[in-house]
Amino acid sequence: MDISVVVPCFRGETSLPELCARLIRALEARQASFEIILVDDSARPTLWALIDGLAQSDGRIVGVQLMRNFGQHNATVCGFRHARGRWVVTLDEDLQNPPEEIGALLARAEQADADVVYGLPRLRQGPGWRSLASRLIMVIPRKVMRVAFDISAFRLISGSVAAEVARSERHDIILDIYLSWVTDRITATEVRHEHPEGLRSSYTLSRLVTVFFNLLFNYATFPLRLASIGGLLLSLLSAIAGGGVLISHMTGTITVPGWASLALAVLFSSGVTLLGVGILSEYVARIFLQINQKPQAVVRQVTSTPRLSGAEPRAEPAQQEPLHGHR
């Protein structure tokens, strides 16, 4: 299979027929073998009936129905588990990502020898507040993934990388960050972006806020690092302040009885506490990465060169000789 297209579906009753028709025309024009995997993440009978009908009308369309709504990223990873293509394309159901632009992603992947290619809109359309909120949220993935561009749901992913991501069992997976854990061959290219009439995004303001906190506390160690650095700096400042109080007491600047000892005790205990917070944050950061199932190593390929050139495999003896004369 050349290409697998994974489409997480939530409210695509009006757009899926046109999307599938355009996908089939675009991929047939490339003379590539392909499959279209529609993952029903809505738990609505009407949407599944539509997906089932599309699958019955064309054997290259596969429908996957989830038991309930698990979220876009979880549904996409579920689609990866059913994909067989050398390349996997992900895109939204709402026709914002034109299927005709898949060729641009494939060309960019070949040009850059990339494992992941994002399709970035040349001109993003939509409400101003949503665009602003999306750009603010993208700050975290850009830092964690170490890329210089915003990410999008229109992606081209190599089959081997998609298969590795499909092994994850995180219930709150952020697909893009997990991709960056598997490979660093990530790039982007500009594509056309459409905004169909009457389009209503399923990402409300509250869901965007939820995504932001999921990114911040589930995939970024920045808050822990901030606590660690802050604790160490404040403990150092407490030690300096304590030294200043001690010097002032010895030089007679402080004349109030008991004030110096009380200040030293408070500053010392505060410094030790803040130092402990910093050290604890470092341990928590490492536990955090372990719980997140960050891959230890992912093999791209293995050479087939024999370890001993020209050497024949050593045959095992038909019968072992007895050791020390004992049978």
TORNU-278381 format. One record per residue (C-alpha): residue in three letters; x, y, z. Coordinates in steps of 0.1 Angstrom, whole numbers, plus 5000, padded with zeros to 4 digits. Example, Ala and Ser with C-alpha at 12.3 -4.5 7.8 and 13.67 -1.06 7.14 Angstrom:
BEGIN
PT  aa    x    y    z
PT ALA 5123 4955 5078
PT SER 5137 4989 5071
***
This chain:
BEGIN
PT  aa    x    y    z
PT MET 5000 5000 5000
PT ASP 5014 5034 4990
PT ILE 4993 5058 5010
PT SER 4969 5055 5039
PT VAL 4947 5085 5047
PT VAL 4934 5087 5083
PT VAL 4905 5110 5089
PT PRO 4892 5114 5125
PT CYS 4855 5121 5122
PT PHE 4833 5139 5147
PT ARG 4806 5158 5128
PT GLY 4813 5151 5091
PT GLU 4778 5141 5079
PT THR 4778 5169 5053
PT SER 4815 5170 5043
PT LEU 4826 5133 5043
PT PRO 4810 5123 5009
PT GLU 4828 5152 4991
PT LEU 4860 5147 5010
PT CYS 4862 5110 5001
PT ALA 4853 5118 4964
PT ARG 4881 5144 4962
PT LEU 4906 5121 4980
PT ILE 4899 5092 4955
PT ARG 4903 5115 4925
PT ALA 4935 5130 4938
PT LEU 4951 5097 4947
PT GLU 4939 5079 4916
PT ALA 4956 5107 4896
PT ARG 4989 5098 4912
PT GLN 4984 5062 4902
PT ALA 4991 5051 4938
PT SER 4975 5023 4958
PT PHE 4957 5038 4987
PT GLU 4932 5033 5015
PT ILE 4910 5058 5033
PT ILE 4904 5051 5070
PT LEU 4875 5070 5085
PT VAL 4876 5068 5124
PT ASP 4841 5076 5139
PT ASP 4849 5094 5171
PT SER 4813 5108 5176
PT ALA 4794 5078 5189
PT ARG 4764 5090 5168
PT PRO 4745 5064 5148
PT THR 4739 5088 5119
PT LEU 4776 5094 5113
PT TRP 4785 5057 5114
PT ALA 4757 5049 5090
PT LEU 4772 5074 5065
PT ILE 4807 5059 5070
PT ASP 4794 5024 5066
PT GLY 4777 5034 5034
PT LEU 4808 5049 5020
PT ALA 4828 5018 5029
PT GLN 4802 4996 5012
PT SER 4804 5017 4980
PT ASP 4842 5016 4977
PT GLY 4864 4988 4991
PT ARG 4893 5013 4995
PT ILE 4874 5031 5023
PT VAL 4876 5015 5057
PT GLY 4854 5026 5086
PT VAL 4864 5023 5123
PT GLN 4838 5030 5149
PT LEU 4849 5039 5185
PT MET 4828 5030 5215
PT ARG 4826 5067 5225
PT ASN 4842 5101 5219
PT PHE 4880 5097 5228
PT GLY 4893 5129 5212
PT GLN 4909 5138 5178
PT HIS 4945 5127 5186
PT ASN 4934 5093 5202
PT ALA 4912 5086 5172
PT THR 4940 5094 5148
PT VAL 4964 5071 5166
PT CYS 4937 5044 5164
PT GLY 4936 5049 5127
PT PHE 4974 5044 5126
PT ARG 4968 5009 5140
PT HIS 4948 5000 5109
PT ALA 4970 5018 5084
PT ARG 4991 4997 5059
PT GLY 5006 5025 5038
PT ARG 5043 5034 5033
PT TRP 5030 5069 5039
PT VAL 5002 5080 5062
PT VAL 4983 5112 5056
PT THR 4962 5128 5083
PT LEU 4937 5156 5077
PT ASP 4905 5170 5091
PT GLU 4870 5160 5079
PT ASP 4858 5196 5073
PT LEU 4875 5202 5039
PT GLN 4899 5229 5052
PT ASN 4928 5207 5041
PT PRO 4924 5202 5003
PT PRO 4932 5166 4993
PT GLU 4947 5179 4961
PT GLU 4976 5192 4982
PT ILE 4988 5157 4993
PT GLY 5012 5158 4963
PT ALA 5029 5188 4977
PT LEU 5035 5170 5010
PT LEU 5050 5140 4992
PT ALA 5072 5162 4971
PT ARG 5085 5180 5001
PT ALA 5092 5147 5019
PT GLU 5112 5134 4990
PT GLN 5131 5167 4986
PT ALA 5140 5169 5024
PT ASP 5143 5132 5031
PT ALA 5118 5138 5059
PT ASP 5097 5114 5080
PT VAL 5070 5140 5089
PT VAL 5058 5169 5067
PT TYR 5032 5195 5079
PT GLY 5010 5213 5055
PT LEU 5009 5249 5066
PT PRO 4982 5272 5052
PT ARG 4995 5300 5030
PT LEU 4967 5322 5043
PT ARG 4948 5310 5074
PT GLN 4911 5319 5073
PT GLY 4887 5319 5103
PT PRO 4878 5340 5133
PT GLY 4905 5363 5146
PT TRP 4903 5352 5182
PT ARG 4906 5316 5172
PT SER 4937 5323 5151
PT LEU 4952 5342 5180
PT ALA 4944 5315 5205
PT SER 4959 5288 5182
PT ARG 4991 5308 5178
PT LEU 4995 5311 5215
PT ILE 4989 5274 5220
PT MET 5015 5266 5193
PT VAL 5042 5282 5214
PT ILE 5046 5251 5235
PT PRO 5048 5225 5207
PT ARG 5073 5247 5189
PT LYS 5095 5247 5220
PT VAL 5091 5211 5228
PT MET 5094 5198 5192
PT ARG 5122 5223 5184
PT VAL 5107 5234 5152
PT ALA 5104 5269 5137
PT PHE 5069 5266 5124
PT ASP 5034 5261 5137
PT ILE 5019 5225 5134
PT SER 4987 5215 5118
PT ALA 4964 5185 5115
PT PHE 4974 5181 5078
PT ARG 5004 5158 5080
PT LEU 5024 5133 5060
PT ILE 5040 5107 5082
PT SER 5062 5077 5071
PT GLY 5046 5044 5078
PT SER 5074 5033 5101
PT VAL 5070 5064 5123
PT ALA 5032 5060 5124
PT ALA 5036 5024 5134
PT GLU 5059 5034 5163
PT VAL 5034 5061 5175
PT ALA 5006 5035 5173
PT ARG 5023 5015 5200
PT SER 5016 5043 5225
PT GLU 4988 5037 5250
PT ARG 4986 5071 5265
PT HIS 4950 5082 5269
PT ASP 4959 5119 5266
PT ILE 4985 5117 5238
PT ILE 4995 5148 5218
PT LEU 5003 5132 5185
PT ASP 5027 5159 5173
PT ILE 5050 5159 5203
PT TYR 5051 5121 5202
PT LEU 5062 5123 5166
PT SER 5091 5146 5176
PT TRP 5101 5120 5202
PT VAL 5104 5093 5174
PT THR 5121 5114 5147
PT ASP 5138 5147 5142
PT ARG 5133 5147 5104
PT ILE 5103 5170 5106
PT THR 5097 5198 5081
PT ALA 5068 5217 5066
PT THR 5055 5232 5033
PT GLU 5029 5257 5024
PT VAL 4996 5244 5011
PT ARG 4962 5259 5002
PT HIS 4938 5264 5030
PT GLU 4900 5265 5025
PT HIS 4872 5277 5048
PT PRO 4839 5261 5036
PT GLU 4807 5280 5040
PT GLY 4790 5274 5074
PT LEU 4821 5257 5089
PT ARG 4819 5254 5127
PT SER 4850 5242 5145
PT SER 4845 5216 5173
PT TYR 4873 5233 5192
PT THR 4855 5258 5215
PT LEU 4874 5282 5237
PT SER 4871 5259 5267
PT ARG 4886 5230 5247
PT LEU 4914 5251 5235
PT VAL 4922 5260 5271
PT THR 4921 5223 5280
PT VAL 4945 5215 5251
PT PHE 4969 5243 5264
PT PHE 4971 5229 5299
PT ASN 4974 5194 5286
PT LEU 5004 5205 5266
PT LEU 5019 5225 5294
PT PHE 5016 5199 5322
PT ASN 5017 5166 5303
PT TYR 5044 5172 5278
PT ALA 5065 5202 5289
PT THR 5090 5202 5318
PT PHE 5091 5240 5318
PT PRO 5071 5244 5350
PT LEU 5092 5219 5368
PT ARG 5125 5234 5355
PT LEU 5112 5268 5366
PT ALA 5105 5256 5401
PT SER 5139 5239 5402
PT ILE 5158 5270 5390
PT GLY 5137 5293 5412
PT GLY 5142 5272 5443
PT LEU 5180 5271 5438
PT LEU 5182 5309 5432
PT LEU 5160 5318 5461
PT SER 5180 5295 5485
PT LEU 5211 5313 5473
PT LEU 5196 5346 5480
PT SER 5185 5334 5515
PT ALA 5220 5324 5522
PT ILE 5233 5358 5511
PT ALA 5207 5376 5532
PT GLY 5215 5354 5562
PT GLY 5252 5363 5558
PT GLY 5243 5400 5557
PT VAL 5222 5397 5589
PT LEU 5251 5379 5607
PT ILE 5276 5406 5597
PT SER 5252 5433 5608
PT HIS 5248 5416 5642
PT MET 5286 5412 5646
PT THR 5293 5449 5637
PT GLY 5266 5461 5661
PT THR 5243 5475 5635
PT ILE 5214 5454 5648
PT THR 5206 5462 5684
PT VAL 5172 5446 5689
PT PRO 5177 5415 5711
PT GLY 5169 5382 5694
PT TRP 5161 5398 5660
PT ALA 5193 5385 5644
PT SER 5189 5349 5656
PT LEU 5152 5349 5645
PT ALA 5161 5363 5611
PT LEU 5189 5338 5606
PT ALA 5166 5309 5616
PT VAL 5139 5320 5592
PT LEU 5163 5326 5563
PT PHE 5181 5293 5569
PT SER 5149 5272 5570
PT SER 5135 5290 5539
PT GLY 5167 5284 5520
PT VAL 5168 5247 5529
PT THR 5131 5244 5519
PT LEU 5136 5261 5486
PT LEU 5167 5241 5479
PT GLY 5147 5209 5486
PT VAL 5119 5221 5462
PT GLY 5145 5226 5435
PT ILE 5160 5191 5440
PT LEU 5126 5175 5442
PT SER 5116 5192 5409
PT GLU 5145 5176 5391
PT TYR 5134 5142 5403
PT VAL 5098 5148 5393
PT ALA 5109 5160 5359
PT ARG 5126 5127 5353
PT ILE 5097 5107 5366
PT PHE 5074 5128 5344
PT LEU 5094 5119 5312
PT GLN 5094 5082 5322
PT ILE 5056 5081 5328
PT ASN 5051 5098 5294
PT GLN 5065 5067 5277
PT LYS 5091 5087 5259
PT PRO 5108 5062 5236
PT GLN 5143 5050 5246
PT ALA 5154 5045 5210
PT VAL 5138 5039 5177
PT VAL 5157 5021 5149
PT ARG 5154 5035 5114
PT GLN 5171 5006 5097
PT VAL 5197 4979 5102
PT THR 5225 4970 5078
PT SER 5226 4935 5064
PT THR 5264 4932 5063
PT PRO 5276 4899 5079
PT ARG 5297 4903 5110
PT LEU 5325 4881 5096
PT SER 5330 4887 5059
PT GLY 5333 4854 5040
PT ALA 5329 4833 5071
PT GLU 5305 4804 5070
PT PRO 5281 4799 5099
PT ARG 5297 4777 5125
PT ALA 5278 4744 5127
PT GLU 5270 4729 5161
PT PRO 5286 4695 5167
PT ALA 5263 4666 5163
PT GLN 5273 4652 5197
PT GLN 5291 4670 5225
PT GLU 5323 4655 5239
PT PRO 5321 4646 5276
PT LEU 5337 4670 5300
PT HIS 5366 4658 5322
PT GLY 5359 4622 5311
PT HIS 5324 4620 5326
PT ARG 5293 4611 5306
***
